Amino acid sequence: MKNEKKDYEPVTCGHCEGLGCTYCNKTGTVLVAAPKRHCSHCEGVGCIYCGFTGWAEPKGKYD
């Protein structure tokens, strides 16, 4: 298995729309694998697959 280093970029949390919540540690942003893309399961609404952030591959979930 390759040991690739992923690049991450900050995006506005889809759950709280930047206001701050428990899913983004009250910062309003989350780090996601670049290039950023909405979660394919919920299309950005938030679900268990994206940690309720609305984004695919949030940091910490797959690294």
DSSP file (Angstrom, degrees, kcal/mol; ACC not computed):
  #  RESIDUE AA STRUCTURE BP1 BP2  ACC     N-H-->O    O-->H-N    N-H-->O    O-->H-N    TCO  KAPPA ALPHA  PHI   PSI    X-CA   Y-CA   Z-CA
    1    1 A M              0   0    0      0, 0.0     2,-0.1     0, 0.0     0, 0.0   0.000 360.0 360.0 360.0 136.4    0.0    0.0    0.0
    2    2 A K        -     0   0    0      1,-0.1     2,-0.9     2,-0.0     0, 0.0  -0.425 360.0-141.6 -73.7 144.5    1.3    3.4   -0.9
    3    3 A N        +     0   0    0     -2,-0.1     2,-0.3     2,-0.0    -1,-0.1  -0.669  36.5 172.0-104.0  74.7    2.1    5.9    1.8
    4    4 A E        -     0   0    0     -2,-0.9     2,-0.6     1,-0.0    -2,-0.0  -0.628  30.7-134.3 -88.3 141.1    0.9    9.0    0.0
    5    5 A K        -     0   0    0     -2,-0.3     2,-0.3     0, 0.0    -2,-0.0  -0.847  24.1-145.4 -92.8 123.4    0.6   12.4    1.7
    6    6 A K        -     0   0    0     -2,-0.6     2,-0.4    57,-0.0    27,-0.0  -0.616   6.2-131.2 -88.5 147.6   -2.7   14.0    1.0
    7    7 A D        -     0   0    0     27,-0.3    27,-3.1    -2,-0.3     2,-0.3  -0.812  24.9-161.7 -93.5 138.5   -3.2   17.7    0.6
    8    8 A Y  E     -A   33   0A   0     -2,-0.4    25,-0.2    25,-0.3    23,-0.1  -0.907   7.1-166.6-121.6 148.9   -6.0   19.2    2.6
    9    9 A E  E     -A   32   0A   0     23,-2.6    23,-2.3    -2,-0.3     2,-0.2  -0.983  26.2-110.5-133.3 147.4   -7.8   22.5    2.2
   10   10 A P  E     +A   31   0A   0      0, 0.0     2,-0.3     0, 0.0    21,-0.2  -0.541  38.0 174.7 -78.1 140.0  -10.2   24.3    4.5
   11   11 A V  E     -A   30   0A   0     19,-2.4    19,-2.4    -2,-0.2     2,-0.3  -0.948  39.3 -90.2-137.7 159.3  -13.9   24.6    3.6
   12   12 A T  E     -A   29   0A   0     -2,-0.3    17,-0.3    17,-0.2     2,-0.1  -0.527  50.4-106.5 -70.5 132.4  -17.0   25.9    5.3
   13   13 A C     >> -     0   0    0     15,-2.3     4,-1.3    -2,-0.3     5,-0.5  -0.396  22.3-150.1 -61.0 129.1  -18.7   23.3    7.4
   14   14 A G  T  45S+     0   0    0     39,-2.4    40,-0.2     1,-0.2    -1,-0.2   0.705  90.8  58.9 -75.1 -20.5  -21.9   22.2    5.6
   15   15 A H  T  45S+     0   0    0     38,-0.2    -1,-0.2     1,-0.1    38,-0.1   0.930 123.7  16.8 -75.6 -45.7  -23.7   21.3    8.8
   16   16 A C  T >45S-     0   0    0     37,-0.1     3,-1.2     5,-0.0    -2,-0.2   0.459  95.3-127.9-107.5  -3.3  -23.5   24.8   10.5
   17   17 A E  T 3<5S-     0   0    0     -4,-1.3    -3,-0.2     1,-0.2    -5,-0.1   0.837  77.2 -47.3  56.2  36.5  -22.7   26.9    7.4
   18   18 A G  T 3 <S+     0   0    0     -5,-0.5    -1,-0.2    10,-0.1    11,-0.1   0.404 115.1 108.9  92.6  -1.4  -19.7   28.4    9.2
   19   19 A L  S <  S-     0   0    0     -3,-1.2    -2,-0.1    -6,-0.2    10,-0.1   0.776  86.8-103.0 -78.5 -25.6  -21.3   29.3   12.5
   20   20 A G        +     0   0    0     -7,-0.1     2,-0.3     8,-0.1    -1,-0.1   0.305  48.1 170.2 106.4 125.4  -19.5   26.6   14.4
   21   21 A C    > > -     0   0    0     -3,-0.0     5,-3.4     1,-0.0     3,-0.7  -0.876  50.6 -87.2-151.0 180.0  -20.8   23.2   15.7
   22   22 A T  G > 5S+     0   0    0     -2,-0.3     3,-0.8     1,-0.2    -1,-0.0   0.778 120.1  61.6 -69.3 -25.5  -19.5   20.0   17.2
   23   23 A Y  G 3 5S+     0   0    0      1,-0.2    -1,-0.2    29,-0.1    30,-0.1   0.750 114.2  33.6 -74.2 -22.7  -18.8   18.5   13.8
   24   24 A C  G X 5S-     0   0    0     -3,-0.7     3,-1.4     6,-0.1     5,-0.4   0.137 116.1-107.7-114.9  18.1  -16.2   21.2   12.9
   25   25 A N  T < 5 -     0   0    0     -3,-0.8    -3,-0.2     1,-0.3    -2,-0.1   0.833  69.6 -67.6  56.9  35.4  -15.0   21.7   16.5
   26   26 A K  T 3 <S+     0   0    0     -5,-3.4    -1,-0.3     1,-0.1    -4,-0.1   0.709 116.3 108.9  60.9  24.9  -16.8   25.1   16.7
   27   27 A T  S <  S-     0   0    0     -3,-1.4    -2,-0.1    -6,-0.3     3,-0.1   0.678  79.5-129.6 -99.1 -22.4  -14.5   26.6   14.1
   28   28 A G  S    S+     0   0    0      1,-0.2   -15,-2.3    -7,-0.2     2,-0.3   0.334  80.5  77.9  87.5  -7.4  -16.9   26.8   11.2
   29   29 A T  E     -A   12   0A   0     -5,-0.4     2,-0.3   -17,-0.3    -2,-0.3  -0.932  57.3-163.8-132.2 157.0  -14.5   25.1    8.8
   30   30 A V  E     -A   11   0A   0    -19,-2.4   -19,-2.4    -2,-0.3     2,-0.5  -0.960  24.2-119.3-133.5 153.8  -13.2   21.6    8.2
   31   31 A L  E     +A   10   0A   0     -2,-0.3    28,-3.4   -21,-0.2     2,-0.3  -0.828  36.2 178.8 -93.8 130.3  -10.2   20.3    6.4
   32   32 A V  E     -AB   9  58A   0    -23,-2.3   -23,-2.6    -2,-0.5    25,-0.2  -0.919  37.2 -87.8-129.5 156.2  -10.9   18.1    3.4
   33   33 A A  E     -A    8   0A   0     24,-1.9   -25,-0.3    23,-0.4     4,-0.2  -0.379  64.9 -83.0 -62.9 134.1   -8.8   16.3    0.8
   34   34 A A  S    S+     0   0    0    -27,-3.1   -27,-0.3     2,-0.1     2,-0.1  -0.626 113.5  47.6 -81.6 142.1   -8.0   18.4   -2.1
   35   35 A P  S    S-     0   0    0      0, 0.0    -2,-0.1     0, 0.0    -1,-0.1   0.539  95.1-133.3 -76.8 145.0   -9.6   18.9   -4.5
   36   36 A K        +     0   0    0     -4,-0.1     2,-0.3    -2,-0.1    -2,-0.1  -0.333  33.6 166.9 -66.8 144.0  -12.7   19.6   -2.4
   37   37 A R        -     0   0    0     19,-0.3    19,-2.8    -4,-0.2     3,-0.1  -0.981  37.4-101.1-155.9 148.3  -15.9   18.0   -3.4
   38   38 A H  B     -C   55   0B   0     -2,-0.3    17,-0.3    17,-0.2     2,-0.1  -0.325  52.4 -87.2 -68.4 153.3  -19.3   17.5   -1.8
   39   39 A C     >  -     0   0    0     15,-1.9     4,-1.9     1,-0.1     5,-0.4  -0.392  30.3-145.0 -61.4 131.8  -20.1   14.1   -0.3
   40   40 A S  T  4 S+     0   0    0      1,-0.2    -1,-0.1     2,-0.2    -2,-0.1   0.689  95.3  57.1 -75.0 -17.8  -21.5   11.8   -2.9
   41   41 A H  T  4 S+     0   0    0      1,-0.1    -1,-0.2     6,-0.0    -2,-0.0   0.865 126.3  13.9 -80.0 -37.5  -23.8   10.1   -0.4
   42   42 A C  T >4 S-     0   0    0     -3,-0.1     3,-1.1     5,-0.1    -2,-0.2   0.442  93.4-126.1-119.6  -3.2  -25.7   13.2    0.7
   43   43 A E  T 3< S-     0   0    0     -4,-1.9    -3,-0.2     1,-0.2    -5,-0.1   0.824  79.6 -45.3  57.3  35.1  -24.7   15.8   -1.9
   44   44 A G  T 3  S+     0   0    0     -5,-0.4    -1,-0.2    -7,-0.1    -4,-0.1   0.422 116.2 105.9  95.6   0.0  -23.5   18.2    0.7
   45   45 A V  S <  S-     0   0    0     -3,-1.1    -2,-0.1    -6,-0.2    10,-0.1   0.888  87.1-101.8 -78.2 -39.9  -26.3   18.0    3.2
   46   46 A G        +     0   0    0      8,-0.1     2,-0.3    -7,-0.1    -1,-0.1   0.092  49.1 164.2 119.5 128.3  -24.5   15.9    5.8
   47   47 A C    > > -     0   0    0     -2,-0.1     5,-2.7    -3,-0.0     3,-0.7  -0.891  53.9 -82.5-155.6-178.7  -24.5   12.2    6.7
   48   48 A I  G > 5S+     0   0    0     -2,-0.3     3,-0.5     1,-0.2    -1,-0.0   0.773 120.5  61.8 -67.2 -25.1  -22.6    9.6    8.5
   49   49 A Y  G 3 5S+     0   0    0      1,-0.2    -1,-0.2     2,-0.1     8,-0.2   0.775 112.5  34.3 -74.5 -25.3  -20.3    9.0    5.6
   50   50 A C  G X 5S-     0   0    0     -3,-0.7     3,-1.0     6,-0.1     5,-0.4   0.257 114.7-106.8-111.0  10.9  -18.9   12.6    5.7
   51   51 A G  T < 5 -     0   0    0     -3,-0.5    -3,-0.2    -4,-0.3    -2,-0.1   0.783  69.0 -69.8  68.1  26.2  -19.0   13.1    9.4
   52   52 A F  T 3 <S+     0   0    0     -5,-2.7    -1,-0.2     1,-0.1   -37,-0.1   0.692 115.4 110.3  63.6  22.3  -22.0   15.4    8.9
   53   53 A T  S <  S-     0   0    0     -3,-1.0   -39,-2.4    -6,-0.3   -38,-0.2   0.675  81.1-127.0 -95.8 -20.8  -19.8   18.0    7.3
   54   54 A G  S    S+     0   0    0      1,-0.3   -15,-1.9    -7,-0.2     2,-0.3   0.399  74.0 106.2  90.2  -2.7  -21.2   17.7    3.8
   55   55 A W  B    S-C   38   0B   0     -5,-0.4    -1,-0.3   -17,-0.3   -17,-0.2  -0.858  71.3-115.6-116.6 146.2  -17.7   17.2    2.3
   56   56 A A  S    S+     0   0    0    -19,-2.8   -23,-0.4    -2,-0.3   -19,-0.3  -0.536  91.0   6.0 -75.7 142.5  -16.0   14.1    0.9
   57   57 A E  S    S-     0   0    0     -8,-0.2   -24,-1.9    -2,-0.2    -1,-0.2   0.904  76.3-164.6  52.8  58.0  -12.9   12.8    2.7
   58   58 A P  B >>  -B   32   0A   0      0, 0.0     3,-1.8     0, 0.0     4,-0.8  -0.436  34.9 -92.3 -66.2 145.8  -12.7   15.1    5.8
   59   59 A K  T 34 S+     0   0    0    -28,-3.4   -28,-0.2     1,-0.2    -2,-0.0  -0.324 111.9  27.5 -60.5 136.5   -9.4   15.0    7.6
   60   60 A G  T 34 S+     0   0    0     -3,-0.1    -1,-0.2    -2,-0.0    -3,-0.0   0.016 105.4  77.5 100.9 -26.7   -9.2   12.4   10.3
   61   61 A K  T <4 S+     0   0    0     -3,-1.8    -2,-0.2     1,-0.1   -10,-0.0   0.855 111.4  15.2 -84.2 -35.9  -11.8   10.1    8.8
   62   62 A Y     <        0   0    0     -4,-0.8    -1,-0.1     1,-0.1    -3,-0.1   0.451 360.0 360.0-118.7  -3.3   -9.6    8.5    6.1
   63   63 A D              0   0    0     -5,-0.2    -2,-0.1   -57,-0.0    -1,-0.1   0.474 360.0 360.0 -98.8 360.0   -6.0    9.3    7.1
